[in-house]
Amino acid sequence: MFHVSPNIQWFSNYSANVSGRILLGKGQMCRIVGIGQVPIQLPNRNMIILHQVQHVRDPKRSLFSIGMLAKDK
C-alpha cells in the first residue's frame, strides 16, 4: 500500500534521495523520484498529513491508499 502523486508542489518534507520503481495498473512501471508528506484539507476544514507519499512523474493523477490512511490512524 502506498500513496503516489505527480504534483511536486503538494509535497512538504521532500527528499529526492530515493530510488526505485512502482508498478501501477495495466503493467505501467513508474520511477520514484522523491518521497515526502502531502497535507490535505478536508471539506470540514480539518487537515490531515499523508506520510511516505511517493513522487512519480508518470501518472496523470494522484493515488491515495485508503488502507494506508487507516493504518496511519
N, C-alpha and C positions, 0 to 999 in steps of 0.2 A: 504494500500500500504506500502511496506517495502522492504528493501534490506537485503539479507541474505548471509553469507559466512561461510564456514567451515575452512578457511585459516587464522589462528590466526596471522601468520607472516605478513599479509597485514595490520593489524589494527594499528592505532595510537590513542592516547587519549582514550585508552581502559579502560572500567570499568567492573569488574566482579561482581559488586553489583547489579545485576538484576536477576529477576526470571520470569518465565512464559513459555508458550508453544505457538508454532505456528502450524497451520495446512497447510501442503503442499498438492500437488496433490496426488491423489489416497488415500486420507484419512490418510496420514503419519503425525503423531504428532512428533514435534521436540522440545526438551527442549532448551530454550535460556540460554546460559552460560555466555554471556557478550554482551556489546554493545560499539561501538566506531565509529571512522572515518576511511575510506579507501581511500587513494589517488590513482587516476587512471591516467596514462599517455596516452593521445590520440595519434593517428597516426601522427598528426601535431605537436607533442611535447608539446602541452598545457597540463596542469594538471588540473584536477577537483578533488574536495574532496566530497566523498559521506558521508553524515551525518546519524547518527542513524542506522548504519549497525548492524544488529543482528548477533552475533556469535552463530552458532549452529554446532554441530559435525556430525549430521546425513546425510545431503545431500552430494552427491559427487561433486556437482558443486555449484558455487556462482550464486545467482539470484539477478539481479538488476532491479528495477522497473522504467520503462520509465516515468510513471505517477508521481512518486516521484521526478525524475530528473527534470521534467518540473515544478513541484511545487516549487523546491528549487531555481529556477532562478529568 
